Amino acid sequence: MNWFVYKDDLFIPVDIRALTIDEAVSAGLRIAREVLGVVDRYCVYEGGGEVIIEYWRGKELSVKLIYADDPARALMHYYDAERAGLVRCFSV
C-alpha cells in the first residue's frame, strides 16, 4: 500500500515511513502544517487495512493523509465511517 495526500481533489503520492498510527499522525502533521499553516485537530479512521488521517484548520480547511492501494475507494470508506460515527477526532 502507498501513502497519499488528498488536497483540492488531488491524490498526491508521498513518501512516509510509519509503522504505527502515532508515527503516521506525526508525519502527516508536518505535511498538513506546510499546506494549512496551522492545524487545530485531526481525525483518524482505520479499517480494512486502510488508514485516513484528516487534519483540520478551523472548520473549513482540511487535508487528508491516506494509506491505501486505492485512495479514492478508501476516501469513500472514510466518509461512510464518518456518517456512522466511527471516526475519532483529537485536538492538536
N, C-alpha and C positions, 0 to 999 in steps of 0.2 A: 504494500500500500504506500501511498505517497501523501505528502503534506501540500496543502494549497491555502492561499489567502484568497478570500472572497470579498471583493470590494467593487462597487459600481457595476454589478452584474458580470464580473470577470473572475474566472478561476485562474490564479497565478501560482504556478508551482514554486515552492520554496524548499530550501534545504534545511531541515530541522532534525536534530538528533535528540529524541526524547523517549525515554523508556517508561516514564510514569506520567500520570496526568499533571502532577505538580511541575515536572520539568517542561511539559508542553505549555502549561499556563505561563510559566516564566519566559519561555522563548517567544511565545505569541505576544506577551505583554510588551516586549521590546519592539516588535514589529508594529503592534497596534499604536504605541506611543509615537512612532515615526509617522504613521498615517494620520492619526487623530489628534496628536499633540498631548491631550490629557485623556486618561481612562478613569472612569468613575467606578465601573463594576464590570464583572464578566459572568457569563452563564455557560454551563457545561452540560453537554449531552454525550452519553456513551451508550452505544447499542449496536449489536450485530457486528462487532469488530470495528465500528466507526466511532470517531470522536469529533465533536464540533465544539469549539470554544468561541463564544461571541463576546467581543469586547465593546463596551459602550462608552460614549462621551455624551453625557446628558441623556435625553430621551429620544433623540433623533438620529444621531450618527453612530454607526457601528461598523465593525469589520470582523469577519469570521476566519478562524483558523480551522481547517478541515483535514482530517486524516481518513482517507478512503480511496478505494480503487476508482469509484465513480462519484466524484464530488457533487454532481447535480442530484443524483439519487440520494446521497447522504443528506443533502440540504432538505429534500422533501421529507426524509425521516425526521430530521430535526424539527421542522415545522409541525409535523404530526405529534411529536413528543411534547412540543411546546403547548399545543392545544390541549393535550392530555394531562398537563401539569407535571411532566417528567423531567423538565429541565431545571437544574439547580443554579441559582444566582448568588453571587458573593460580592461584597464591596471590596474595593482595592485599598 
